Amino acid sequence: CCNISATSRLISEISILPSLSNLLINDLTEIINIRNLLAHSYSYIKDNGVEILISKKDGKNIEFNEDSIRELRRNILKFEKLFTGIKQYIKDK
């Protein structure tokens, strides 16, 4: 889906602080990896009636529940604001 290396290169090229670009690349890579796991997940209803999503990584089940999805949404919103700022920065140059 998403090209991490191209995005990493873009962040590195426009970032003022190298430590900031490394932080962004690491966080974005984590979000993209989770997105890719979710793309290959399936729904499962636990005995208590709670729905979770299950994916596999390295042969192990990874479960996503309401809390983990909520946290992912928060992180995506953080990046949406960041990339909007980057877009404006590039536009203003």
VMD Tcl script that draws the C-alpha trace (Angstrom):
set ca {
  {0.00 0.00 0.00}
  {2.16 2.76 1.32}
  {5.70 3.53 0.24}
  {7.61 4.04 3.49}
  {10.96 4.80 1.85}
  {9.53 7.58 -0.35}
  {7.75 9.13 2.60}
  {10.89 8.82 4.74}
  {12.94 10.52 2.05}
  {10.46 13.39 1.81}
  {10.41 13.88 5.58}
  {14.23 13.85 5.69}
  {14.52 16.40 2.88}
  {12.17 18.96 4.38}
  {12.83 18.48 8.07}
  {14.78 21.20 9.80}
  {15.97 18.93 12.62}
  {17.36 15.48 11.79}
  {16.17 14.09 15.13}
  {12.64 15.25 14.30}
  {12.71 13.50 10.92}
  {13.91 10.25 12.55}
  {11.07 10.46 15.07}
  {8.53 11.08 12.30}
  {9.85 8.23 10.18}
  {9.70 5.80 13.11}
  {6.17 6.83 14.10}
  {4.92 6.79 10.53}
  {6.50 3.39 9.90}
  {4.68 2.03 12.95}
  {1.34 3.41 11.73}
  {1.85 1.97 8.24}
  {2.84 -1.42 9.64}
  {-0.30 -1.50 11.80}
  {-2.39 -0.44 8.81}
  {-0.95 -3.32 6.81}
  {-1.76 -5.77 9.61}
  {-5.34 -4.49 9.75}
  {-5.67 -4.88 5.99}
  {-5.15 -8.62 6.45}
  {-7.16 -9.07 9.63}
  {-10.41 -10.85 10.27}
  {-13.22 -10.22 12.73}
  {-13.70 -12.49 15.72}
  {-16.38 -12.37 18.43}
  {-15.00 -13.35 21.83}
  {-17.03 -15.40 24.33}
  {-17.99 -12.18 26.14}
  {-19.54 -10.81 22.90}
  {-16.76 -8.28 22.24}
  {-15.62 -8.05 18.64}
  {-11.89 -7.92 17.94}
  {-9.79 -8.02 14.80}
  {-7.08 -10.63 14.51}
  {-4.07 -10.54 12.23}
  {-0.88 -12.57 12.07}
  {2.73 -11.43 12.24}
  {5.66 -13.81 12.36}
  {3.24 -16.69 12.95}
  {1.67 -15.07 16.02}
  {-1.86 -13.71 16.41}
  {-2.11 -9.98 16.97}
  {-5.41 -8.74 18.39}
  {-6.87 -5.30 17.83}
  {-9.60 -4.18 20.19}
  {-11.54 -0.94 20.53}
  {-8.78 0.71 22.59}
  {-5.98 -0.14 20.15}
  {-8.05 1.11 17.20}
  {-8.81 4.33 19.09}
  {-5.07 4.86 19.70}
  {-4.33 4.26 16.02}
  {-6.92 6.89 15.07}
  {-5.25 9.41 17.44}
  {-1.88 8.75 15.83}
  {-3.30 9.11 12.32}
  {-4.91 12.44 13.24}
  {-1.57 13.61 14.61}
  {0.06 12.81 11.28}
  {-2.76 14.41 9.31}
  {-2.04 17.70 11.09}
  {1.69 17.25 10.63}
  {1.44 16.56 6.90}
  {-0.92 19.48 6.46}
  {1.78 21.65 8.05}
  {4.48 20.12 5.84}
  {2.36 20.73 2.75}
  {1.93 24.37 3.73}
  {5.68 24.67 4.44}
  {6.50 23.37 0.96}
  {3.86 25.57 -0.66}
  {5.27 28.68 1.06}
  {8.88 28.02 -0.04}
}
mol new
graphics top color blue
foreach p $ca { graphics top sphere $p radius 0.5 }
foreach p [lrange $ca 0 end-1] q [lrange $ca 1 end] { graphics top cylinder $p $q radius 0.2 }
display resetview
